[in-house]
């Protein structure tokens, strides 16, 4: 059995009392963050690649390409457009060398097309509906004089009513000639 160091032993009467070890001195926060970044790089963390990506890929590529996953040393990078994918393919070896030089344990690069979804999710569906492109009109929205439905002013200026009323009007206009043609066909058969 081991014996505690002298700094942790205190004499008390005929025996000794063990004291807890003195805590390590406090380190500045920047030192802790640097140690965390080193650990990320050594363990092959995607977070470290995300953090270093603008300097690793350069300003032009970083804006259009991003790391998607890191599994077994294979980094998958997604490009937002086929031309940026092509640029990544041409500079694959140079990018891989830069990533390795930065201390990231990446063995190979896989490049694929990736279309990021930049659509924020709204908590309120009504707000999402209000921002929908079909609801936005630069000329404004006013109630339709026939049905009262909120409609773009441009529709009412063109037809005198909303597109819903216009659709009903057109369906009725095509129904009348069809009814007349059906009646004519019936009278032709009777003769």
N, C-alpha and C positions, 0 to 999 in steps of 0.2 A: 504494500500500500504506500502511496506517495505521501509526501509531507508538504504542507502548505508553505509558501515562501515566508520569510521573516517579516515582510511588510504586512502580512495578513494575520500574524499571530500577536496576541497581547497576553501578558501574564496576568492572571487573576487568582490571587491567593496561591494555592499550591498547583493550580492547573493553568491551562491556556484557553483563551477564547479566540475563535476564528472570526475574522472580520471579512466582509465582502471585498472583492478586489476593487481598487480605485477605478472609476470609470475612465474611459478614454477621453482625451480632451476633445472639446467640441470643434467640429470642422466647419469652415464656411460653407454656405449653401452652394456656391459655385463649384466647390470641390466635390460635393456630393453629386451634383448634376454631371460633372465631368466623369466621375466614376460610373455613373449610370449609363452614360453614352458609351463608354469603353466596354461595359458589360454587354450592352445591346449589340455593338459591333462584333464582339467576340462570339456571341451566341447566335448570330445571324438573325437579328430581329428586323421585321419589316418596318417597324417604327423608326429605326435608325436610318434605313434607306429613304423613308419618306422625308425625314428631317434633312438629310444630305442631298436629296434629289436635285434641287436647283443648281447646286454647285457641281454635282457629278455629271448631269446631263447637259448643262449649259442653259442659257436663257431661252434660246429658240426651242429646243426639244422639250424642256421642262414644262413649258406652257401647253404642249399638245400631247405629251406622253407621260405616263405615270406608272410606278410599280404597282402591280395588282396582287401578287402573291410571291412567297419565298418558301419553297418546299424542297428539302434535301439538297440545298445548295443551288437549285435552279430558280432563277428570278424570272417571273413572267411580267413583261412590260406591255401595257396597252397603249395603242396609238389612236387618236381621235379621228383620223382621216387616213385613207390609203396612201397619200403622199407622205405623211409623217411616218407611217409604217415603213415605207420604202427608205426614208432617210435613216430610220433606226437600223434597218437591215444593212445599209451601207456602212454605218458607223458602229456596228455591233462589236467588233474586236476592240476598237478604241474605247468604247464605253465600258466594256468588260474589264479592260486593263485599268481604267480610271477607278472603277468600283473596287477592284482588288487592291489598288494602291491606297485607297482610303481606309482599308482595313476590314472590309466586309467580306465574309467567307462565301462568295458566290462562285460557283463552278462554271455555270453556263447561263446564257440568256435565251429566253423564249419570247418571241415578239408576236403579238396578235392584235387584231382590230378590236377596239373597245369604244363603245359609245356611252359616255358617262351620262347619267340622268341628273340633270341639274334642277329638276323640278322639286321645289320644296313641298313638303306635305303640310297641308293646312289642317289645323285642329277643327276649324269650323267649315263644314261643307258649303254653307251659304256664301262665305267669303270667297271660296274657290269658284263657285258658280258666278259670282259677281265679276271676277277677274277673267272669266272665260272669254276668248277672242270673239265669240259670237255676240257677247253682251257689250262689247266695247265699240263705240262708234265716235269718230272725231266730230261728227256733226251734232251729236246729242241723241237723246231718246225722249220720245213723247208718246202719249197714248193715241192709239188708232181711233179715228173718228167713228168707225163702224162698230168695232168690238171692244175698244178700250184697252187692248193689250199693249204694254209698253213695247214700242218698236222704234227702229232707227228712223230719224227724220228723212234721210235720203230715200227710203222705201216709200214713205208717204208723199214725198215730193214727186216721185216717178209715177206711182199708180193712184195716189189719192187715198190709199189705205195700206195696211200692213201686208206682209207676205203671206200670212195665214189667210186673210180675206182674199188676197189675190189667187191663192191656190184654190179656194172654194169657188171663186168666180170662174176660173179656167176649167175646173171639173164640171161645173154646171153648163158652161158653154159647149163643152164636148159632149155632154149627155144629151142636149137638145137635138143636135144633128143626128146622133145615133138613134134616138127615139123616132125622128122623122123618117130615117132610112128603114127602120124596122117596120114602121107603118106602111111605107111604100112597098116593101117586099111582101107584106101580108096582102095588100090590095092587088098586087101583081099576081099572086098565087090564086086569089079568088076569081080572077077573070079568066 
